[in-house]
Amino acid sequence: MPKQKLQTSAIQKIKRLAGIRETPFLVLEKEAIPNKYRLTREALPDARVFYAVKANADRRIIELLHAQGCGFEVSSAQELKLVIGCGVPPNQIISSNPLKSTNFIKAAHQAGVNYFAFDSKGEIGKLAEFAPGSNVYVRLSVPNEGSEWPLDRKFGVEAEQAVQLLTEAAKESLVPCGITFHVGSQCASTKAWSDAIKKCSQVWQQAKDKGLELKMVNIGGGFPVQHNRAVPHITEIARTIHDVIRQEFPDDVEIFAEPGRYLVGEAGTLVSSVIAKASRNGENWLYLDVGVFNGLMESLGGIQYSMSTDKENPLQKWVVAGPSCDSMDLISNEVHLPEPEIGDTVYISPAGAYTTAYASRFNGISIPRTYFI
């Protein structure tokens, strides 16, 4: 079965579903999600935790986390509507996307959301016009070394420009409140957080020298889950974060964190079926009814998933691909599995994050349904 640590009862339920439901589908272990939230709170007791809704926007996940007291990070009008519709109060919602449409800014401001990230002059203008008086925090550019899904090129500014933007925001009926960064998704380097926080400290001090009193550091997300290589435990990452913040910032600094993948990734297993096999140029090819376009988009960026079957035959090496007619629909060049037959079930994990969230209906192929157990 999948390498994620599911309870025996969960494994049995997944197998039963595989016998009665049409594949592909995503199974989420319901208790795993609040358990991950509690572990995050224990590791980062001084932080306010906001689930990054983009990781998986299933309403049931929002409801589970809201019941635990979790906050939420939203980046669009639809995510905002979903979270508000689940009864989340606006003081538990932030928006860390530095690029926001005016319609979203207006809707969020009208709903009472009061924390927005920015990293450009244009964003200051929009926020000043459509969300006056809001707390704003600048997105700092930091290295994404050690992450499997870098996020550093599209967003963020260097320290000097960050201070300039905070100063300009203060002149435009906004309240500069802090600094944010992102070390990249699925980051396996504790040093990445250490270096990023130290860079934030430089901006903090320079802003103070300009007469700006900041109050918050948003450490973003990036907390990794167990795929096919060792990753640091969240307690190890949190220890690094705590030590550096204690050294670099005043005791009353507020800390925000935005885990997405970490809260839901290991709760999920994609259940798929073998639809074809072939031998091509000396390679064994295995084709599944789920691929990069309808659930495993992160494969294109190098994310590797664990796969298993119910077979107990000797392992063979396979190239695993999805069902579409597009040659980009290639999940992995090297997966070791016992030889399955057409129709056999293949379990893919961890798959709770960025699977159905990224999925499309390309080629008329359906997006996997989600079941909670």
Contacts in CASP RR format, 6 or more apart in sequence:
PFRMAT RR
TARGET T0000
AUTHOR 0000-0000-0000
METHOD contacts of the structure
MODEL  1
MPKQKLQTSAIQKIKRLAGIRETPFLVLEKEAIPNKYRLTREALPDARVF
YAVKANADRRIIELLHAQGCGFEVSSAQELKLVIGCGVPPNQIISSNPLK
STNFIKAAHQAGVNYFAFDSKGEIGKLAEFAPGSNVYVRLSVPNEGSEWP
LDRKFGVEAEQAVQLLTEAAKESLVPCGITFHVGSQCASTKAWSDAIKKC
SQVWQQAKDKGLELKMVNIGGGFPVQHNRAVPHITEIARTIHDVIRQEFP
DDVEIFAEPGRYLVGEAGTLVSSVIAKASRNGENWLYLDVGVFNGLMESL
GGIQYSMSTDKENPLQKWVVAGPSCDSMDLISNEVHLPEPEIGDTVYISP
AGAYTTAYASRFNGISIPRTYFI
1 11 0 8 1.000
1 14 0 8 1.000
1 308 0 8 1.000
1 347 0 8 1.000
2 269 0 8 1.000
2 306 0 8 1.000
2 308 0 8 1.000
2 347 0 8 1.000
2 348 0 8 1.000
2 349 0 8 1.000
2 350 0 8 1.000
3 226 0 8 1.000
3 306 0 8 1.000
3 308 0 8 1.000
3 349 0 8 1.000
4 226 0 8 1.000
4 266 0 8 1.000
4 268 0 8 1.000
4 269 0 8 1.000
4 306 0 8 1.000
4 349 0 8 1.000
4 350 0 8 1.000
5 266 0 8 1.000
6 14 0 8 1.000
6 29 0 8 1.000
6 32 0 8 1.000
6 269 0 8 1.000
7 29 0 8 1.000
10 29 0 8 1.000
10 373 0 8 1.000
13 27 0 8 1.000
13 373 0 8 1.000
14 27 0 8 1.000
14 269 0 8 1.000
14 271 0 8 1.000
14 347 0 8 1.000
14 373 0 8 1.000
15 310 0 8 1.000
17 25 0 8 1.000
17 27 0 8 1.000
17 271 0 8 1.000
17 371 0 8 1.000
17 373 0 8 1.000
18 271 0 8 1.000
18 345 0 8 1.000
19 345 0 8 1.000
21 271 0 8 1.000
21 369 0 8 1.000
21 371 0 8 1.000
23 271 0 8 1.000
23 272 0 8 1.000
23 273 0 8 1.000
23 289 0 8 1.000
23 290 0 8 1.000
23 345 0 8 1.000
23 368 0 8 1.000
24 270 0 8 1.000
24 271 0 8 1.000
24 272 0 8 1.000
24 273 0 8 1.000
24 288 0 8 1.000
24 289 0 8 1.000
24 290 0 8 1.000
24 294 0 8 1.000
24 295 0 8 1.000
24 368 0 8 1.000
25 270 0 8 1.000
25 271 0 8 1.000
25 368 0 8 1.000
25 369 0 8 1.000
25 370 0 8 1.000
25 371 0 8 1.000
26 268 0 8 1.000
26 269 0 8 1.000
26 270 0 8 1.000
26 271 0 8 1.000
26 351 0 8 1.000
26 352 0 8 1.000
26 355 0 8 1.000
26 356 0 8 1.000
26 368 0 8 1.000
26 369 0 8 1.000
26 370 0 8 1.000
26 371 0 8 1.000
27 268 0 8 1.000
27 269 0 8 1.000
27 270 0 8 1.000
27 271 0 8 1.000
27 370 0 8 1.000
27 371 0 8 1.000
27 372 0 8 1.000
27 373 0 8 1.000
28 58 0 8 1.000
28 60 0 8 1.000
28 61 0 8 1.000
28 264 0 8 1.000
28 267 0 8 1.000
28 268 0 8 1.000
28 352 0 8 1.000
28 370 0 8 1.000
28 371 0 8 1.000
28 372 0 8 1.000
28 373 0 8 1.000
29 267 0 8 1.000
29 268 0 8 1.000
29 372 0 8 1.000
29 373 0 8 1.000
30 60 0 8 1.000
30 64 0 8 1.000
30 267 0 8 1.000
30 372 0 8 1.000
30 373 0 8 1.000
32 266 0 8 1.000
32 267 0 8 1.000
32 268 0 8 1.000
33 61 0 8 1.000
33 64 0 8 1.000
33 65 0 8 1.000
33 263 0 8 1.000
33 264 0 8 1.000
33 267 0 8 1.000
34 64 0 8 1.000
34 65 0 8 1.000
34 67 0 8 1.000
34 68 0 8 1.000
36 259 0 8 1.000
36 262 0 8 1.000
36 263 0 8 1.000
36 264 0 8 1.000
36 266 0 8 1.000
36 267 0 8 1.000
37 49 0 8 1.000
37 51 0 8 1.000
37 65 0 8 1.000
37 68 0 8 1.000
37 70 0 8 1.000
37 263 0 8 1.000
38 68 0 8 1.000
39 234 0 8 1.000
40 49 0 8 1.000
40 223 0 8 1.000
40 234 0 8 1.000
40 257 0 8 1.000
40 259 0 8 1.000
40 262 0 8 1.000
40 263 0 8 1.000
41 49 0 8 1.000
43 234 0 8 1.000
43 235 0 8 1.000
43 237 0 8 1.000
43 238 0 8 1.000
44 238 0 8 1.000
44 241 0 8 1.000
44 242 0 8 1.000
44 255 0 8 1.000
44 257 0 8 1.000
46 242 0 8 1.000
46 255 0 8 1.000
47 219 0 8 1.000
47 255 0 8 1.000
47 256 0 8 1.000
47 257 0 8 1.000
48 71 0 8 1.000
48 254 0 8 1.000
48 255 0 8 1.000
48 256 0 8 1.000
48 257 0 8 1.000
49 70 0 8 1.000
49 71 0 8 1.000
49 257 0 8 1.000
49 258 0 8 1.000
49 259 0 8 1.000
50 70 0 8 1.000
50 71 0 8 1.000
50 72 0 8 1.000
50 73 0 8 1.000
50 92 0 8 1.000
50 93 0 8 1.000
50 94 0 8 1.000
50 256 0 8 1.000
50 257 0 8 1.000
50 258 0 8 1.000
51 61 0 8 1.000
51 62 0 8 1.000
51 65 0 8 1.000
51 70 0 8 1.000
51 71 0 8 1.000
51 72 0 8 1.000
51 73 0 8 1.000
51 258 0 8 1.000
51 259 0 8 1.000
51 260 0 8 1.000
51 263 0 8 1.000
52 73 0 8 1.000
52 96 0 8 1.000
52 221 0 8 1.000
52 258 0 8 1.000
52 259 0 8 1.000
52 260 0 8 1.000
53 62 0 8 1.000
53 72 0 8 1.000
53 73 0 8 1.000
53 74 0 8 1.000
53 75 0 8 1.000
53 79 0 8 1.000
53 82 0 8 1.000
53 83 0 8 1.000
54 75 0 8 1.000
54 79 0 8 1.000
54 260 0 8 1.000
54 357 0 8 1.000
55 260 0 8 1.000
55 261 0 8 1.000
55 263 0 8 1.000
55 264 0 8 1.000
55 265 0 8 1.000
55 352 0 8 1.000
55 353 0 8 1.000
55 354 0 8 1.000
55 357 0 8 1.000
56 260 0 8 1.000
56 264 0 8 1.000
56 265 0 8 1.000
56 352 0 8 1.000
56 353 0 8 1.000
56 354 0 8 1.000
56 355 0 8 1.000
56 356 0 8 1.000
56 357 0 8 1.000
57 79 0 8 1.000
57 82 0 8 1.000
57 357 0 8 1.000
58 356 0 8 1.000
58 370 0 8 1.000
59 82 0 8 1.000
59 86 0 8 1.000
60 372 0 8 1.000
61 264 0 8 1.000
62 72 0 8 1.000
62 82 0 8 1.000
62 83 0 8 1.000
62 86 0 8 1.000
62 88 0 8 1.000
63 86 0 8 1.000
65 71 0 8 1.000
65 72 0 8 1.000
65 263 0 8 1.000
66 72 0 8 1.000
66 86 0 8 1.000
66 87 0 8 1.000
66 88 0 8 1.000
66 92 0 8 1.000
69 92 0 8 1.000
70 92 0 8 1.000
71 88 0 8 1.000
71 92 0 8 1.000
71 93 0 8 1.000
71 94 0 8 1.000
72 83 0 8 1.000
72 88 0 8 1.000
72 92 0 8 1.000
72 93 0 8 1.000
72 94 0 8 1.000
73 93 0 8 1.000
73 94 0 8 1.000
73 95 0 8 1.000
73 96 0 8 1.000
73 258 0 8 1.000
74 80 0 8 1.000
74 82 0 8 1.000
74 83 0 8 1.000
74 93 0 8 1.000
74 94 0 8 1.000
74 95 0 8 1.000
74 108 0 8 1.000
74 113 0 8 1.000
75 95 0 8 1.000
75 96 0 8 1.000
75 97 0 8 1.000
75 100 0 8 1.000
75 104 0 8 1.000
76 97 0 8 1.000
76 101 0 8 1.000
76 104 0 8 1.000
77 101 0 8 1.000
77 103 0 8 1.000
77 104 0 8 1.000
77 107 0 8 1.000
80 93 0 8 1.000
80 95 0 8 1.000
80 104 0 8 1.000
80 107 0 8 1.000
80 108 0 8 1.000
80 111 0 8 1.000
80 113 0 8 1.000
81 107 0 8 1.000
83 93 0 8 1.000
84 90 0 8 1.000
84 93 0 8 1.000
84 111 0 8 1.000
90 111 0 8 1.000
90 112 0 8 1.000
90 113 0 8 1.000
90 114 0 8 1.000
91 112 0 8 1.000
91 114 0 8 1.000
93 108 0 8 1.000
93 111 0 8 1.000
93 113 0 8 1.000
93 115 0 8 1.000
94 113 0 8 1.000
94 115 0 8 1.000
94 116 0 8 1.000
94 256 0 8 1.000
94 258 0 8 1.000
95 104 0 8 1.000
95 108 0 8 1.000
95 113 0 8 1.000
95 115 0 8 1.000
95 116 0 8 1.000
95 117 0 8 1.000
96 117 0 8 1.000
96 137 0 8 1.000
96 139 0 8 1.000
96 180 0 8 1.000
96 218 0 8 1.000
96 220 0 8 1.000
96 258 0 8 1.000
97 117 0 8 1.000
98 117 0 8 1.000
98 118 0 8 1.000
98 119 0 8 1.000
98 120 0 8 1.000
98 123 0 8 1.000
98 139 0 8 1.000
98 155 0 8 1.000
98 156 0 8 1.000
99 123 0 8 1.000
99 155 0 8 1.000
100 108 0 8 1.000
100 116 0 8 1.000
100 123 0 8 1.000
100 126 0 8 1.000
102 126 0 8 1.000
102 129 0 8 1.000
102 130 0 8 1.000
105 116 0 8 1.000
105 126 0 8 1.000
105 127 0 8 1.000
105 130 0 8 1.000
105 131 0 8 1.000
106 130 0 8 1.000
106 131 0 8 1.000
108 116 0 8 1.000
108 131 0 8 1.000
109 130 0 8 1.000
109 131 0 8 1.000
109 134 0 8 1.000
114 134 0 8 1.000
114 135 0 8 1.000
115 134 0 8 1.000
115 135 0 8 1.000
115 136 0 8 1.000
115 137 0 8 1.000
115 177 0 8 1.000
116 127 0 8 1.000
116 131 0 8 1.000
116 134 0 8 1.000
116 135 0 8 1.000
116 136 0 8 1.000
116 137 0 8 1.000
117 136 0 8 1.000
117 137 0 8 1.000
117 138 0 8 1.000
117 139 0 8 1.000
117 180 0 8 1.000
117 218 0 8 1.000
118 124 0 8 1.000
118 127 0 8 1.000
118 136 0 8 1.000
118 137 0 8 1.000
118 138 0 8 1.000
118 139 0 8 1.000
118 165 0 8 1.000
118 169 0 8 1.000
119 138 0 8 1.000
119 139 0 8 1.000
119 155 0 8 1.000
119 156 0 8 1.000
119 157 0 8 1.000
119 162 0 8 1.000
119 165 0 8 1.000
120 157 0 8 1.000
120 165 0 8 1.000
121 165 0 8 1.000
121 168 0 8 1.000
124 136 0 8 1.000
124 165 0 8 1.000
124 168 0 8 1.000
124 169 0 8 1.000
124 172 0 8 1.000
124 174 0 8 1.000
125 172 0 8 1.000
127 134 0 8 1.000
127 136 0 8 1.000
127 169 0 8 1.000
127 172 0 8 1.000
127 174 0 8 1.000
128 169 0 8 1.000
128 172 0 8 1.000
128 173 0 8 1.000
128 174 0 8 1.000
132 173 0 8 1.000
132 174 0 8 1.000
133 173 0 8 1.000
133 174 0 8 1.000
133 175 0 8 1.000
134 174 0 8 1.000
134 175 0 8 1.000
135 174 0 8 1.000
135 175 0 8 1.000
135 177 0 8 1.000
135 216 0 8 1.000
136 169 0 8 1.000
136 174 0 8 1.000
136 175 0 8 1.000
136 176 0 8 1.000
136 177 0 8 1.000
136 178 0 8 1.000
137 176 0 8 1.000
137 177 0 8 1.000
137 178 0 8 1.000
137 179 0 8 1.000
137 180 0 8 1.000
137 216 0 8 1.000
137 218 0 8 1.000
138 157 0 8 1.000
138 162 0 8 1.000
138 165 0 8 1.000
138 166 0 8 1.000
138 169 0 8 1.000
138 176 0 8 1.000
138 178 0 8 1.000
138 179 0 8 1.000
138 180 0 8 1.000
138 203 0 8 1.000
139 155 0 8 1.000
139 156 0 8 1.000
139 157 0 8 1.000
139 180 0 8 1.000
139 181 0 8 1.000
139 182 0 8 1.000
140 156 0 8 1.000
140 157 0 8 1.000
140 158 0 8 1.000
140 159 0 8 1.000
140 162 0 8 1.000
140 179 0 8 1.000
140 180 0 8 1.000
140 181 0 8 1.000
140 196 0 8 1.000
140 199 0 8 1.000
140 200 0 8 1.000
140 203 0 8 1.000
141 152 0 8 1.000
141 155 0 8 1.000
141 156 0 8 1.000
141 157 0 8 1.000
141 158 0 8 1.000
141 181 0 8 1.000
142 152 0 8 1.000
142 181 0 8 1.000
142 182 0 8 1.000
142 183 0 8 1.000
142 192 0 8 1.000
142 195 0 8 1.000
142 196 0 8 1.000
142 199 0 8 1.000
143 152 0 8 1.000
143 183 0 8 1.000
143 192 0 8 1.000
143 195 0 8 1.000
143 196 0 8 1.000
144 150 0 8 1.000
144 151 0 8 1.000
144 152 0 8 1.000
144 182 0 8 1.000
144 183 0 8 1.000
144 184 0 8 1.000
144 187 0 8 1.000
144 192 0 8 1.000
145 189 0 8 1.000
145 192 0 8 1.000
146 183 0 8 1.000
146 187 0 8 1.000
146 188 0 8 1.000
146 189 0 8 1.000
146 192 0 8 1.000
147 183 0 8 1.000
147 184 0 8 1.000
147 185 0 8 1.000
147 186 0 8 1.000
147 187 0 8 1.000
147 188 0 8 1.000
147 189 0 8 1.000
147 192 0 8 1.000
147 222 0 8 1.000
148 185 0 8 1.000
148 186 0 8 1.000
148 187 0 8 1.000
148 188 0 8 1.000
148 224 0 8 1.000
148 227 0 8 1.000
148 301 0 8 1.000
148 302 0 8 1.000
148 303 0 8 1.000
149 184 0 8 1.000
149 185 0 8 1.000
149 186 0 8 1.000
149 298 0 8 1.000
149 301 0 8 1.000
149 303 0 8 1.000
150 184 0 8 1.000
151 182 0 8 1.000
151 184 0 8 1.000
151 185 0 8 1.000
152 182 0 8 1.000
152 184 0 8 1.000
155 182 0 8 1.000
156 181 0 8 1.000
157 165 0 8 1.000
159 199 0 8 1.000
159 202 0 8 1.000
159 203 0 8 1.000
159 206 0 8 1.000
160 206 0 8 1.000
162 179 0 8 1.000
162 203 0 8 1.000
163 203 0 8 1.000
163 206 0 8 1.000
163 207 0 8 1.000
163 210 0 8 1.000
166 176 0 8 1.000
166 178 0 8 1.000
166 203 0 8 1.000
166 207 0 8 1.000
166 210 0 8 1.000
166 212 0 8 1.000
166 214 0 8 1.000
167 176 0 8 1.000
167 207 0 8 1.000
167 210 0 8 1.000
167 212 0 8 1.000
169 175 0 8 1.000
169 176 0 8 1.000
170 176 0 8 1.000
170 212 0 8 1.000
176 207 0 8 1.000
176 212 0 8 1.000
176 214 0 8 1.000
177 214 0 8 1.000
177 215 0 8 1.000
177 216 0 8 1.000
178 204 0 8 1.000
178 214 0 8 1.000
178 215 0 8 1.000
178 216 0 8 1.000
178 217 0 8 1.000
178 218 0 8 1.000
179 200 0 8 1.000
179 203 0 8 1.000
179 204 0 8 1.000
179 214 0 8 1.000
179 216 0 8 1.000
179 217 0 8 1.000
179 218 0 8 1.000
180 217 0 8 1.000
180 218 0 8 1.000
180 219 0 8 1.000
180 220 0 8 1.000
180 256 0 8 1.000
181 196 0 8 1.000
181 199 0 8 1.000
181 200 0 8 1.000
181 218 0 8 1.000
181 219 0 8 1.000
181 220 0 8 1.000
182 220 0 8 1.000
182 221 0 8 1.000
182 222 0 8 1.000
183 189 0 8 1.000
183 192 0 8 1.000
183 193 0 8 1.000
183 196 0 8 1.000
183 220 0 8 1.000
183 221 0 8 1.000
183 222 0 8 1.000
184 192 0 8 1.000
184 221 0 8 1.000
184 222 0 8 1.000
185 221 0 8 1.000
185 222 0 8 1.000
185 261 0 8 1.000
185 354 0 8 1.000
186 222 0 8 1.000
186 224 0 8 1.000
186 225 0 8 1.000
186 227 0 8 1.000
186 231 0 8 1.000
186 261 0 8 1.000
186 303 0 8 1.000
187 193 0 8 1.000
187 222 0 8 1.000
187 223 0 8 1.000
187 224 0 8 1.000
188 224 0 8 1.000
188 229 0 8 1.000
188 230 0 8 1.000
188 231 0 8 1.000
188 232 0 8 1.000
190 232 0 8 1.000
190 236 0 8 1.000
190 237 0 8 1.000
190 240 0 8 1.000
191 240 0 8 1.000
193 219 0 8 1.000
193 237 0 8 1.000
193 240 0 8 1.000
193 241 0 8 1.000
193 244 0 8 1.000
194 240 0 8 1.000
194 241 0 8 1.000
194 244 0 8 1.000
196 219 0 8 1.000
197 217 0 8 1.000
197 219 0 8 1.000
197 241 0 8 1.000
197 244 0 8 1.000
197 245 0 8 1.000
197 248 0 8 1.000
198 244 0 8 1.000
198 248 0 8 1.000
200 217 0 8 1.000
200 248 0 8 1.000
201 248 0 8 1.000
201 249 0 8 1.000
204 214 0 8 1.000
204 217 0 8 1.000
204 248 0 8 1.000
204 249 0 8 1.000
207 214 0 8 1.000
208 214 0 8 1.000
215 252 0 8 1.000
215 253 0 8 1.000
215 254 0 8 1.000
216 253 0 8 1.000
216 254 0 8 1.000
216 255 0 8 1.000
216 256 0 8 1.000
217 245 0 8 1.000
217 249 0 8 1.000
217 253 0 8 1.000
217 254 0 8 1.000
217 255 0 8 1.000
217 256 0 8 1.000
218 255 0 8 1.000
218 256 0 8 1.000
218 257 0 8 1.000
218 258 0 8 1.000
219 241 0 8 1.000
219 255 0 8 1.000
219 256 0 8 1.000
219 257 0 8 1.000
219 258 0 8 1.000
220 256 0 8 1.000
220 257 0 8 1.000
220 258 0 8 1.000
221 257 0 8 1.000
221 258 0 8 1.000
221 259 0 8 1.000
221 260 0 8 1.000
221 262 0 8 1.000
222 259 0 8 1.000
222 260 0 8 1.000
222 261 0 8 1.000
222 262 0 8 1.000
223 234 0 8 1.000
223 237 0 8 1.000
223 259 0 8 1.000
223 260 0 8 1.000
223 261 0 8 1.000
223 262 0 8 1.000
224 231 0 8 1.000
224 232 0 8 1.000
224 261 0 8 1.000
224 262 0 8 1.000
225 231 0 8 1.000
225 261 0 8 1.000
225 262 0 8 1.000
225 265 0 8 1.000
225 266 0 8 1.000
225 350 0 8 1.000
225 353 0 8 1.000
226 266 0 8 1.000
226 350 0 8 1.000
227 303 0 8 1.000
227 304 0 8 1.000
227 305 0 8 1.000
227 306 0 8 1.000
227 350 0 8 1.000
228 304 0 8 1.000
228 305 0 8 1.000
228 306 0 8 1.000
229 304 0 8 1.000
234 262 0 8 1.000
245 253 0 8 1.000
245 255 0 8 1.000
260 353 0 8 1.000
261 353 0 8 1.000
261 354 0 8 1.000
264 352 0 8 1.000
264 353 0 8 1.000
265 350 0 8 1.000
265 351 0 8 1.000
265 352 0 8 1.000
265 353 0 8 1.000
266 349 0 8 1.000
266 350 0 8 1.000
266 352 0 8 1.000
267 350 0 8 1.000
267 352 0 8 1.000
268 349 0 8 1.000
268 350 0 8 1.000
268 351 0 8 1.000
268 352 0 8 1.000
269 347 0 8 1.000
269 348 0 8 1.000
269 349 0 8 1.000
269 350 0 8 1.000
269 351 0 8 1.000
269 352 0 8 1.000
270 290 0 8 1.000
270 295 0 8 1.000
270 296 0 8 1.000
270 305 0 8 1.000
270 347 0 8 1.000
270 348 0 8 1.000
270 349 0 8 1.000
270 351 0 8 1.000
270 355 0 8 1.000
270 368 0 8 1.000
271 345 0 8 1.000
271 346 0 8 1.000
271 347 0 8 1.000
271 348 0 8 1.000
272 288 0 8 1.000
272 289 0 8 1.000
272 290 0 8 1.000
272 345 0 8 1.000
272 346 0 8 1.000
272 347 0 8 1.000
272 348 0 8 1.000
273 288 0 8 1.000
273 289 0 8 1.000
273 343 0 8 1.000
273 344 0 8 1.000
273 345 0 8 1.000
273 346 0 8 1.000
274 286 0 8 1.000
274 287 0 8 1.000
274 288 0 8 1.000
274 340 0 8 1.000
274 341 0 8 1.000
274 342 0 8 1.000
274 343 0 8 1.000
274 344 0 8 1.000
274 345 0 8 1.000
274 346 0 8 1.000
275 287 0 8 1.000
275 288 0 8 1.000
275 289 0 8 1.000
275 323 0 8 1.000
275 342 0 8 1.000
275 343 0 8 1.000
276 286 0 8 1.000
276 287 0 8 1.000
276 342 0 8 1.000
277 284 0 8 1.000
277 285 0 8 1.000
277 286 0 8 1.000
277 287 0 8 1.000
277 340 0 8 1.000
277 342 0 8 1.000
278 284 0 8 1.000
278 285 0 8 1.000
278 287 0 8 1.000
279 285 0 8 1.000
280 319 0 8 1.000
283 319 0 8 1.000
284 316 0 8 1.000
284 317 0 8 1.000
284 318 0 8 1.000
284 319 0 8 1.000
285 318 0 8 1.000
285 319 0 8 1.000
285 320 0 8 1.000
285 321 0 8 1.000
286 318 0 8 1.000
286 319 0 8 1.000
286 320 0 8 1.000
286 321 0 8 1.000
286 335 0 8 1.000
286 337 0 8 1.000
286 340 0 8 1.000
286 346 0 8 1.000
287 320 0 8 1.000
287 321 0 8 1.000
287 322 0 8 1.000
287 323 0 8 1.000
288 320 0 8 1.000
288 321 0 8 1.000
288 322 0 8 1.000
288 323 0 8 1.000
288 331 0 8 1.000
288 346 0 8 1.000
289 322 0 8 1.000
289 323 0 8 1.000
289 365 0 8 1.000
290 296 0 8 1.000
290 322 0 8 1.000
290 323 0 8 1.000
290 348 0 8 1.000
290 368 0 8 1.000
291 299 0 8 1.000
291 321 0 8 1.000
291 322 0 8 1.000
291 323 0 8 1.000
291 324 0 8 1.000
291 329 0 8 1.000
291 331 0 8 1.000
292 299 0 8 1.000
292 300 0 8 1.000
292 322 0 8 1.000
292 328 0 8 1.000
292 329 0 8 1.000
292 330 0 8 1.000
292 331 0 8 1.000
293 324 0 8 1.000
293 326 0 8 1.000
293 329 0 8 1.000
293 359 0 8 1.000
293 360 0 8 1.000
293 362 0 8 1.000
293 363 0 8 1.000
293 365 0 8 1.000
294 323 0 8 1.000
294 324 0 8 1.000
294 359 0 8 1.000
294 360 0 8 1.000
294 361 0 8 1.000
294 362 0 8 1.000
294 365 0 8 1.000
294 366 0 8 1.000
294 367 0 8 1.000
294 368 0 8 1.000
295 355 0 8 1.000
295 356 0 8 1.000
295 358 0 8 1.000
295 359 0 8 1.000
295 367 0 8 1.000
295 368 0 8 1.000
296 305 0 8 1.000
296 322 0 8 1.000
296 331 0 8 1.000
296 348 0 8 1.000
296 351 0 8 1.000
296 355 0 8 1.000
297 354 0 8 1.000
297 355 0 8 1.000
297 358 0 8 1.000
297 359 0 8 1.000
298 354 0 8 1.000
298 355 0 8 1.000
298 358 0 8 1.000
299 305 0 8 1.000
299 330 0 8 1.000
299 331 0 8 1.000
299 332 0 8 1.000
300 328 0 8 1.000
304 332 0 8 1.000
305 331 0 8 1.000
305 332 0 8 1.000
305 348 0 8 1.000
305 349 0 8 1.000
305 350 0 8 1.000
305 351 0 8 1.000
306 348 0 8 1.000
306 349 0 8 1.000
306 350 0 8 1.000
307 320 0 8 1.000
307 332 0 8 1.000
307 335 0 8 1.000
307 337 0 8 1.000
307 346 0 8 1.000
307 347 0 8 1.000
307 348 0 8 1.000
308 337 0 8 1.000
308 346 0 8 1.000
308 347 0 8 1.000
309 337 0 8 1.000
309 338 0 8 1.000
309 340 0 8 1.000
309 344 0 8 1.000
309 345 0 8 1.000
309 346 0 8 1.000
309 347 0 8 1.000
310 344 0 8 1.000
310 345 0 8 1.000
311 337 0 8 1.000
311 338 0 8 1.000
311 339 0 8 1.000
311 340 0 8 1.000
311 344 0 8 1.000
312 338 0 8 1.000
313 338 0 8 1.000
313 339 0 8 1.000
314 338 0 8 1.000
315 336 0 8 1.000
315 337 0 8 1.000
315 338 0 8 1.000
316 336 0 8 1.000
316 337 0 8 1.000
316 338 0 8 1.000
316 339 0 8 1.000
317 334 0 8 1.000
317 335 0 8 1.000
317 336 0 8 1.000
318 334 0 8 1.000
318 335 0 8 1.000
318 336 0 8 1.000
318 337 0 8 1.000
319 330 0 8 1.000
319 332 0 8 1.000
319 333 0 8 1.000
319 334 0 8 1.000
319 335 0 8 1.000
320 330 0 8 1.000
320 331 0 8 1.000
320 332 0 8 1.000
320 335 0 8 1.000
321 329 0 8 1.000
321 330 0 8 1.000
321 331 0 8 1.000
322 329 0 8 1.000
322 330 0 8 1.000
322 331 0 8 1.000
323 329 0 8 1.000
323 363 0 8 1.000
323 365 0 8 1.000
324 362 0 8 1.000
324 363 0 8 1.000
324 365 0 8 1.000
325 363 0 8 1.000
326 362 0 8 1.000
326 363 0 8 1.000
337 346 0 8 1.000
340 346 0 8 1.000
355 368 0 8 1.000
356 367 0 8 1.000
356 368 0 8 1.000
356 370 0 8 1.000
359 367 0 8 1.000
359 368 0 8 1.000
360 367 0 8 1.000
361 367 0 8 1.000
END
